[in-house]
């Protein structure tokens, strides 16, 4: 029964008959009865329904459904379990999480679902065989079906009374939560170097590597001497973290180890004999292999001879089929009622925290009376940039005080040298800089060069000239006559350049095409009177004039072109006054005027 939202009223032209006249009355009667049933159910609080829910077309009345979050509709449930390969945990599938049963289908994809409570529901379409009273479970073979036989994955859906009523009460607590099932694949390989022994020989592992998954010698340091008597190899739980995290099984005697040696196409997994008289021992300290006899170890016989964990009796892709050695561990852990209310063990996830037995800080522990210590000396990370640092610690408030510090120093000028206790490279304003840290020494070096202005003293035949308008001024030597000028340069008193030397830099202009002539340069130095008024100095005479070597010859392919020439350096000292002469000879072969556009003296560090 459903609620009709559209009443079919009598229209002009309809035949006068009971069926036509009573049609809207019957619809109103149906709606009233539907509303009455809904109100009655709500009044007594015996049922909880989800009305007009989207369902898959194959779902029928009485079938158990679950919400598929991918398709966003209710689909037929199926009792099944899945294995999480990362953790080894066996858990019920999402299809086992039943919400309720279908009670009425409005259309192929819309239905009412009884979520909880007691009601009259015909479940015959969901049950194979006669209906009986009792508990009905979700089928593990046919989606949506119910069965009175308890399947391995037990999901109770409803209880049916002898008079046909059903009481629906799905349980969202996974029945597997009472005890957790685990399945792990152990690596069939030595965690080290293995050389196949000769016929009848013993297997050994050399160069054990505790970082690899597989089997190590039982006396390896990683096992801390916990191997049982007679053990030859031990499984490296440290390299199999998902298994180590839940080891040991509770109880450990319930664990099962199966082994497929891949020696025959007709034999699959067989149980490994456990115990001190068997092939393997499982205890709270680990998984131990008790034999190193020829071919009796948990890896292929020829492992290490170009083989890996897998072995094959053919290189073909199909026949005979390829076989690989496998080993699987099955066990379950009982979930005690106190598991969610008490601490079962305590282990540190941070190297700074140490968990020890109370009263004995040298003995690590995870159960019993425990003591936790904090090692602040381990709180060190050297590669964190930033100018904020922890400066003080207030033990009364257990507070660290943070403040700014100089994070590092770098030089912007080439004449500044920094040297710190540590260096890093970092991009600062898109420029790679070497950052100095710690105690930093600062050395300011003088500039490698210093350009000094020339003071003109005397023109002797040379003339001031200009080119263009507005003019470009220069000193001119016309052709055909011997002409020169005398200049002077003051070397600063506070010059800090060590072992200074000076060179003259000239910008030479040629007014005509051709080869610029060789100009003649000489100089004389008037030293500083270093004793002030106490000791007079002699003025240097003409004999102390010296030649300054400066090549000015250059080829010009057109008029009004210029070049830069720099002389060979000569020694000077702070406070010196340098006089120099630039001369053009009368017959130098260049048919045009020569000009000096610019002149300066350059002081640099000598050898």
C-alpha positions in Angstrom: 0.0 0.0 0.0 1.2 3.5 -0.9 0.0 7.0 -0.8 -1.6 8.3 -4.0 -0.8 11.9 -4.6 -3.0 12.4 -7.7 -6.8 11.9 -7.3 -8.6 10.8 -10.5 -11.9 12.8 -10.3 -15.1 12.3 -12.4 -15.0 14.3 -15.7 -17.7 15.3 -18.0 -18.4 12.5 -20.4 -17.5 9.7 -18.0 -20.0 6.8 -17.9 -22.3 6.6 -14.9 -21.1 3.5 -13.2 -20.0 2.3 -9.7 -16.4 1.9 -10.9 -16.2 5.4 -12.1 -18.1 7.1 -9.3 -16.3 5.2 -6.6 -12.8 5.7 -8.1 -11.8 8.8 -6.1 -13.5 7.5 -3.0 -11.3 4.3 -3.2 -8.2 6.5 -3.6 -9.1 8.6 -0.6 -9.9 5.4 1.4 -6.5 4.0 0.4 -4.6 7.2 1.5 -6.5 7.3 4.8 -5.6 3.7 5.5 -2.0 4.4 4.6 -1.9 7.4 6.9 -3.5 5.4 9.6 -0.9 2.6 9.3 1.9 5.2 9.4 0.4 7.0 12.4 -0.2 3.7 14.2 3.4 2.6 13.6 4.7 5.9 14.8 2.4 6.0 17.8 3.6 2.6 19.2 7.2 3.3 18.2 7.6 -0.3 16.9 9.2 0.5 13.6 11.7 2.8 11.9 11.3 3.2 8.2 13.2 5.0 5.4 10.6 5.8 2.8 11.1 6.0 -0.9 14.8 5.3 -1.0 16.7 4.7 -4.2 17.4 1.0 -4.6 18.8 -1.3 -7.4 16.3 -2.8 -9.6 17.2 -6.4 -8.7 16.3 -5.9 -5.0 13.0 -7.5 -4.0 10.7 -7.3 -1.0 12.3 -9.0 2.0 15.8 -8.8 0.8 18.6 -7.2 3.0 20.2 -4.1 1.6 23.2 -1.9 2.4 24.0 1.7 1.2 26.6 1.7 -1.6 28.4 5.0 -1.1 29.8 4.9 -4.6 26.5 4.6 -6.4 24.5 6.4 -3.6 21.8 3.7 -3.6 20.8 0.8 -1.6 21.9 -2.5 -3.1 21.6 -6.2 -2.1 24.0 -7.2 0.7 26.4 -10.1 0.6 28.2 -11.6 3.6 31.9 -11.5 2.8 35.3 -10.6 4.2 38.3 -8.8 2.8 42.0 -8.7 3.6 43.8 -5.4 4.0 47.2 -6.3 2.4 48.9 -3.4 4.2 47.9 -4.5 7.8 47.0 -8.1 7.3 43.6 -7.6 9.0 40.6 -9.6 7.8 37.4 -7.4 8.0 33.9 -7.7 6.7 33.2 -6.1 3.4 31.0 -3.0 3.0 28.3 -5.2 1.5 28.0 -6.9 4.9 26.9 -3.7 6.6 23.2 -4.3 6.4 20.8 -1.3 7.0 17.5 -3.2 6.8 15.1 -5.1 4.5 12.8 -3.9 1.7 9.1 -3.9 2.6 7.5 -2.2 -0.4 8.6 -1.1 -3.9 7.0 2.0 -5.3 8.8 1.5 -8.6 11.7 -0.5 -9.9 14.2 1.8 -8.2 12.2 3.3 -5.2 11.3 1.4 -2.1 10.5 1.6 1.6 13.2 0.1 3.9 12.4 -1.3 7.4 15.5 -0.2 9.4 14.4 -1.4 12.8 11.4 -2.9 14.5 8.6 -5.4 14.3 6.2 -5.6 11.3 4.4 -7.9 9.0 6.7 -8.5 6.0 6.7 -11.2 3.5 10.3 -12.4 3.1 9.5 -15.3 0.8 11.3 -13.7 -2.2 14.5 -13.4 0.0 14.5 -17.0 1.2 15.1 -20.2 -0.7 12.8 -22.9 0.7 10.1 -22.9 3.3 9.7 -20.1 5.8 10.4 -21.0 9.4 10.6 -19.1 12.7 14.1 -18.2 13.9 17.1 -16.0 13.1 17.9 -15.2 9.5 21.4 -14.4 8.4 22.7 -12.6 5.3 23.7 -15.0 2.6 27.3 -15.3 1.6 26.5 -16.8 -1.8 23.5 -14.9 -3.2 23.2 -11.1 -2.9 20.3 -9.9 -0.8 19.2 -13.4 0.2 18.5 -14.6 3.8 19.4 -18.0 5.3 18.8 -19.8 8.6 22.1 -21.6 8.2 24.8 -19.5 9.9 27.5 -18.7 7.3 31.2 -18.2 8.2 30.8 -14.5 7.9 27.8 -14.2 10.3 25.6 -11.1 9.8 22.2 -11.5 11.7 19.6 -9.5 9.9 16.2 -10.4 11.4 14.3 -12.8 13.6 11.0 -14.3 12.3 8.1 -15.2 14.6 5.8 -18.3 14.0 2.9 -16.1 12.9 5.0 -14.4 10.1 6.1 -11.2 11.8 9.8 -10.2 11.5 11.9 -8.2 14.0 14.7 -6.3 12.2 17.7 -5.2 14.2 20.9 -4.9 12.1 24.2 -4.8 14.0 26.7 -2.3 12.8 29.4 -3.7 15.1 31.5 -6.0 13.0 31.2 -9.5 14.3 34.9 -9.9 13.6 35.6 -7.2 16.1 35.3 -9.9 18.8 38.6 -11.2 17.6 40.7 -9.8 14.7 41.8 -12.2 12.0 45.2 -11.5 10.3 46.9 -12.9 7.2 50.5 -12.0 6.3 52.7 -13.2 3.4 56.2 -13.8 4.7 59.1 -13.1 2.3 60.8 -16.3 1.3 64.3 -14.9 1.0 67.4 -14.5 3.2 68.1 -10.9 4.4 71.7 -11.2 3.3 74.0 -13.1 1.0 73.2 -16.8 0.3 75.2 -19.2 -1.7 73.6 -22.5 -2.7 75.4 -25.3 -0.8 76.6 -28.5 -2.3 74.3 -31.6 -2.3 73.6 -32.4 1.3 75.3 -29.3 2.6 74.0 -26.7 5.1 72.5 -23.3 4.2 74.1 -20.2 5.6 73.6 -16.4 5.4 76.5 -14.1 5.2 76.6 -10.3 5.3 73.2 -10.1 7.0 71.3 -6.9 6.4 68.8 -6.0 9.2 67.2 -3.4 6.9 65.9 -6.1 4.5 62.7 -8.1 4.8 63.3 -11.9 5.1 65.3 -14.3 7.3 68.4 -13.5 9.3 70.8 -15.7 11.3 69.1 -16.4 14.6 72.2 -15.1 16.5 72.0 -11.7 14.7 72.1 -8.7 17.0 68.7 -7.5 15.9 67.1 -10.4 17.9 68.9 -9.4 21.1 69.6 -13.0 22.0 65.9 -14.0 22.2 66.1 -16.9 19.8 65.0 -20.2 21.3 67.4 -23.1 21.6 68.0 -24.8 18.3 66.9 -21.9 16.1 69.0 -21.3 13.0 67.2 -18.4 11.4 64.7 -15.8 12.5 62.2 -13.7 10.5 63.2 -10.0 10.5 60.1 -8.4 12.1 61.8 -5.0 12.2 61.7 -4.9 8.4 58.1 -6.0 8.3 56.5 -3.2 10.4 52.8 -4.1 9.8 53.4 -7.6 11.2 55.7 -6.4 14.1 53.1 -3.8 15.2 50.6 -6.5 16.2 53.0 -9.3 17.1 52.6 -11.7 19.1 49.2 -13.4 18.4 47.0 -13.9 21.5 47.2 -16.8 22.1 50.4 -17.5 20.1 49.5 -21.2 19.9 46.6 -20.4 17.6 48.9 -19.1 14.8 49.2 -21.2 11.7 52.1 -21.1 9.2 51.5 -22.5 5.7 54.2 -23.1 3.1 54.1 -23.7 -0.7 57.5 -24.9 -1.6 56.7 -24.7 -5.3 58.3 -28.1 -6.0 55.3 -29.8 -7.6 52.4 -28.6 -9.6 50.1 -31.0 -7.7 51.0 -29.7 -4.2 50.0 -26.3 -2.9 50.2 -24.9 0.6 50.8 -27.3 3.5 51.1 -26.7 7.2 54.6 -26.1 8.6 55.2 -28.3 11.7 55.5 -26.0 14.7 57.2 -26.4 18.0 60.8 -27.1 19.2 60.6 -30.6 17.6 59.1 -29.1 14.4 60.3 -27.0 11.6 59.4 -23.6 13.1 58.7 -22.0 16.4 56.3 -19.1 17.0 56.6 -17.3 20.3 56.2 -13.9 21.7 59.7 -12.9 20.6 59.3 -13.8 16.9 59.2 -16.4 14.2 62.1 -18.9 14.2 63.3 -21.5 11.7 64.8 -24.6 13.2 66.6 -26.2 10.3 69.4 -25.3 7.9 69.4 -28.7 6.2 69.8 -28.9 2.4 66.5 -27.7 0.8 64.8 -27.4 4.2 65.0 -23.6 4.5 62.3 -20.9 3.9 63.6 -19.8 0.5 64.3 -21.5 -2.9 67.2 -23.9 -2.9 69.1 -22.0 -5.6 68.4 -18.5 -4.2 71.4 -16.3 -4.9 72.3 -18.2 -8.1 70.6 -15.7 -10.4 67.3 -16.6 -8.7 65.0 -14.6 -6.4 62.0 -15.7 -4.3 60.4 -17.3 -7.3 61.2 -20.6 -8.9 60.0 -21.9 -12.3 60.0 -25.2 -14.0 59.7 -23.5 -17.4 60.5 -20.2 -19.1 57.3 -20.4 -21.0 54.5 -18.0 -20.2 51.7 -20.6 -20.0 52.6 -24.3 -19.8 53.7 -25.7 -17.6 52.5 -23.0 -15.2 55.0 -21.0 -13.3 55.3 -21.7 -9.6 56.7 -19.5 -6.9 57.6 -20.3 -3.3 55.1 -18.7 -0.8 54.6 -18.6 2.9 51.6 -17.3 4.7 51.0 -16.7 8.4 47.4 -16.9 9.8 46.4 -15.9 13.3 43.7 -14.1 15.3 43.9 -11.9 18.3 41.1 -11.9 20.8 39.7 -8.5 21.5 39.1 -8.3 25.2 36.4 -6.2 26.7 39.0 -3.9 28.2 40.8 -3.3 24.9 39.1 0.0 24.4 39.3 1.1 28.0 42.8 0.3 29.2 46.3 0.9 28.0 47.7 -2.5 26.8 51.3 -1.3 26.2 53.2 1.9 25.8 56.0 2.5 23.3 57.6 5.8 22.2 57.1 7.0 18.7 59.7 9.8 19.2 63.4 9.3 19.8 63.4 12.0 22.4 61.0 10.0 24.6 62.3 6.9 26.3 60.0 4.3 28.0 61.8 2.2 30.7 60.9 -0.1 33.5 60.2 1.9 36.7 63.3 2.1 38.8 65.6 0.8 36.1 66.0 3.4 33.3 68.5 1.1 31.5 65.8 -1.5 30.7 63.4 -0.7 27.9 59.8 -1.8 28.5 56.2 -1.4 27.2 54.2 -3.1 30.0 54.2 -3.2 33.7 55.3 -0.2 35.8 56.8 2.2 33.4 58.8 5.4 33.5 59.0 8.0 30.7 62.1 10.2 30.3 62.5 13.2 27.9 65.9 13.8 26.3 66.0 17.4 25.2 69.5 17.0 23.9 68.1 15.2 20.9 65.9 18.2 19.9 68.4 19.3 17.2 67.7 20.2 13.6 70.4 22.1 11.8 68.8 22.9 8.5 65.9 25.1 9.6 66.2 28.7 8.4 64.7 31.5 10.4 65.7 34.3 12.8 63.5 33.1 15.7 65.2 30.9 18.3 64.5 29.4 21.7 66.5 31.5 24.1 65.6 30.5 27.7 63.6 27.9 29.6 61.5 28.7 32.6 61.3 25.5 34.7 58.6 26.9 37.0 56.2 27.4 34.0 57.8 24.8 31.8 58.0 27.4 29.1 60.5 28.2 26.4 61.1 31.8 25.6 61.6 32.6 21.9 63.2 35.7 20.4 65.0 37.0 17.3 68.6 36.3 16.6 70.9 37.1 13.7 70.3 34.2 11.3 73.3 34.7 9.2 75.4 37.3 7.3 76.4 37.7 3.7 78.5 40.4 2.0 77.0 42.8 -0.6 80.4 44.4 -1.5 83.3 42.5 -3.0 85.8 44.3 -0.7 84.1 42.8 2.4 85.2 39.3 3.5 83.2 37.2 6.0 84.3 34.0 7.7 81.9 32.1 10.0 82.0 28.8 11.8 79.5 27.3 9.4 78.3 28.2 5.9 75.1 27.6 3.9 73.9 28.6 0.5 70.6 30.3 0.1 68.7 32.3 -2.4 68.2 35.9 -1.2 66.1 38.1 -3.5 66.6 35.5 -6.3 70.4 35.7 -5.8 72.4 32.7 -4.5 74.4 33.9 -1.4 76.9 32.2 0.8 75.5 32.7 4.4 78.0 32.7 7.3 76.8 31.5 10.7 78.2 31.3 14.2 81.0 33.6 15.2 81.7 35.6 12.1 84.8 37.6 11.4 84.6 40.7 9.1 87.5 41.9 7.0 87.1 45.1 4.9 89.5 45.0 2.0 90.3 48.2 0.1 89.0 48.5 -3.4 91.1 46.7 -6.0 91.2 49.9 -8.1 90.5 53.6 -7.5 90.0 56.1 -10.3 91.4 59.6 -9.6 90.7 62.9 -11.4 93.4 64.7 -13.3 94.0 68.4 -12.6 95.1 70.2 -15.8 98.1 72.5 -15.1 99.4 73.7 -18.4 98.7 73.6 -22.2 101.8 73.9 -24.4 100.6 73.9 -28.0 97.6 71.7 -27.2 94.3 73.6 -27.5 90.8 73.3 -26.2 88.5 72.2 -29.0 85.0 71.0 -29.5 82.9 68.8 -31.9 79.3 69.3 -32.9 76.6 71.6 -31.4 76.0 71.5 -28.6 79.7 70.8 -28.3 81.7 67.8 -27.2 84.8 69.3 -25.6 88.3 67.8 -25.8 92.0 68.7 -25.9 93.3 68.9 -29.4 96.8 68.2 -31.0 96.8 69.5 -34.6 99.0 67.7 -37.1 102.4 69.1 -38.2 103.6 70.6 -34.9 105.0 69.3 -31.7 102.4 70.0 -29.1 101.8 68.8 -25.5 100.1 69.5 -22.2 101.0 68.9 -18.5 98.6 67.5 -15.9 98.8 66.4 -12.3 97.1 63.9 -10.1 96.8 63.9 -6.3 97.1 60.5 -4.7 94.8 60.6 -1.6 96.5 60.8 1.8 94.2 58.1 3.2 94.7 55.7 0.3 94.3 52.1 1.8 95.3 50.1 -1.2 98.4 48.1 -0.4 101.5 48.5 -2.5 99.7 51.0 -4.8 100.6 51.6 -8.4 99.2 54.1 -10.9 98.4 53.9 -14.6 97.1 56.7 -16.9 93.9 56.1 -18.8 93.3 58.2 -21.9 90.3 58.3 -24.4 92.0 59.2 -27.7 90.0 60.8 -30.6 91.0 60.7 -34.2 89.4 63.3 -36.5 90.5 61.6 -39.7 90.6 58.0 -41.0 93.9 56.3 -40.7 96.3 55.0 -38.0 96.4 57.0 -34.7 100.0 58.0 -33.9 102.1 57.0 -30.9 101.8 59.7 -28.3 104.8 60.3 -25.9 104.0 60.2 -22.1 106.4 61.1 -19.3 105.9 61.7 -15.6 107.5 62.9 -12.3 106.4 62.2 -8.7 106.5 64.8 -5.9 106.3 62.7 -2.7 104.4 63.8 0.4 106.4 65.8 3.0 105.7 63.1 5.6 107.5 64.9 8.5 105.3 68.0 8.3 107.2 71.1 9.3 110.1 69.2 10.8 111.9 68.0 7.7 111.8 69.9 4.4 111.9 67.8 1.2 113.8 68.6 -2.0 111.7 69.2 -5.1 112.5 66.6 -7.7 114.4 68.0 -10.7 114.2 67.4 -14.4 116.5 64.4 -14.2 113.8 62.5 -12.3 111.3 62.7 -15.1 110.6 59.1 -16.3 109.0 57.6 -19.4 105.4 56.2 -19.1 104.8 53.4 -21.6 101.3 53.7 -23.2 100.4 52.3 -26.6 98.1 54.7 -28.5 98.4 53.3 -32.0 95.1 52.2 -33.4 93.5 51.9 -36.9 90.5 54.1 -37.6 88.3 53.2 -40.6 86.5 56.6 -40.6 86.6 60.0 -39.2 85.7 61.1 -35.6 86.3 57.7 -33.9 87.9 57.1 -30.5 89.6 54.4 -28.5 90.7 53.9 -24.9 94.4 53.5 -24.0 95.9 52.6 -20.6 99.6 53.0 -19.7 101.8 50.5 -18.0 101.6 51.0 -14.2 104.2 52.7 -12.1 104.7 52.7 -8.3 103.2 55.5 -6.2 102.5 56.2 -2.5 99.7 57.7 -0.5 100.0 61.5 -0.6 102.1 61.7 -3.8 101.5 64.3 -6.4 102.1 62.9 -9.9 102.9 65.2 -12.8 102.7 63.9 -16.4 103.0 65.1 -19.9 101.2 63.9 -23.0 103.0 64.9 -26.2 102.3 64.6 -30.0 105.4 64.7 -32.2 105.5 66.9 -35.3 106.0 64.1 -37.8 104.0 61.1 -36.7 102.4 60.2 -40.1 98.8 60.8 -39.1 97.0 63.4 -41.3 94.5 64.7 -38.9 94.0 66.2 -35.5 94.3 64.0 -32.3 92.1 64.7 -29.3 92.0 63.6 -25.7 88.3 63.2 -24.8 89.0 62.0 -21.2 91.9 61.4 -18.9 92.2 59.8 -15.5 94.6 58.0 -13.2 93.9 54.5 -12.0 95.4 53.3 -8.7 95.5 49.6 -8.1 97.3 47.0 -5.9 100.7 46.1 -7.1 102.4 42.8 -7.0 
